[in-house]
Amino acid sequence: MRALIIEHDPLSTPERVGDHLERRGVALEPFVVVEDPHDPGVTASFPGEGHDIVVLMGSPWSVYEARIQAWVGAELDFIRSQAAAGVPILGICFGAQAISAALGGTVGPTPRPECKGRCARTIP
């Protein structure tokens, strides 16, 4: 089995999820969307079909942010195509936002920050 791991930036790696998949004989194929987290305005061409599982990792951004609109639309299209093909998709944090947005849900800011200023990392 092959799992496509969508890493939205170099710091959003599969860690434990990847370890669990590999222990079960699943080959991980990473795809990094944004190489430089300080420049998220890149474009991206998401891989085609042929993966047994898709894992969408986190990100320092949110799906609705203007500065990632150059690539997030392509990712939402990719998610819709994978869902239509019956490929299992796991979304973690940003990945869950992307699944929701792609499949008709809504995503928006909360009235208070999730980490209340204690986030482990931030990218300006």
ChimeraX attribute file (.defattr): number of C-alpha atoms within 10 A of each C-alpha:
attribute: neighborCount
match mode: 1-to-1
recipient: residues
	/A:1	13
	/A:2	16
	/A:3	21
	/A:4	20
	/A:5	21
	/A:6	24
	/A:7	22
	/A:8	24
	/A:9	21
	/A:10	14
	/A:11	15
	/A:12	16
	/A:13	19
	/A:14	20
	/A:15	9
	/A:16	9
	/A:17	13
	/A:18	17
	/A:19	12
	/A:20	12
	/A:21	17
	/A:22	15
	/A:23	9
	/A:24	10
	/A:25	10
	/A:26	16
	/A:27	16
	/A:28	20
	/A:29	12
	/A:30	14
	/A:31	16
	/A:32	17
	/A:33	21
	/A:34	20
	/A:35	14
	/A:36	12
	/A:37	17
	/A:38	10
	/A:39	11
	/A:40	19
	/A:41	16
	/A:42	15
	/A:43	15
	/A:44	15
	/A:45	10
	/A:46	17
	/A:47	12
	/A:48	9
	/A:49	12
	/A:50	12
	/A:51	18
	/A:52	16
	/A:53	20
	/A:54	21
	/A:55	22
	/A:56	28
	/A:57	24
	/A:58	23
	/A:59	21
	/A:60	16
	/A:61	17
	/A:62	19
	/A:63	24
	/A:64	16
	/A:65	11
	/A:66	11
	/A:67	15
	/A:68	18
	/A:69	16
	/A:70	14
	/A:71	18
	/A:72	24
	/A:73	17
	/A:74	15
	/A:75	23
	/A:76	19
	/A:77	14
	/A:78	18
	/A:79	24
	/A:80	17
	/A:81	15
	/A:82	20
	/A:83	16
	/A:84	9
	/A:85	10
	/A:86	11
	/A:87	16
	/A:88	13
	/A:89	19
	/A:90	16
	/A:91	17
	/A:92	18
	/A:93	14
	/A:94	18
	/A:95	24
	/A:96	19
	/A:97	20
	/A:98	26
	/A:99	23
	/A:100	17
	/A:101	19
	/A:102	20
	/A:103	13
	/A:104	9
	/A:105	10
	/A:106	13
	/A:107	14
	/A:108	11
	/A:109	11
	/A:110	7
	/A:111	6
	/A:112	7
	/A:113	10
	/A:114	10
	/A:115	8
	/A:116	7
	/A:117	8
	/A:118	9
	/A:119	9
	/A:120	6
	/A:121	8
	/A:122	9
	/A:123	8
	/A:124	7
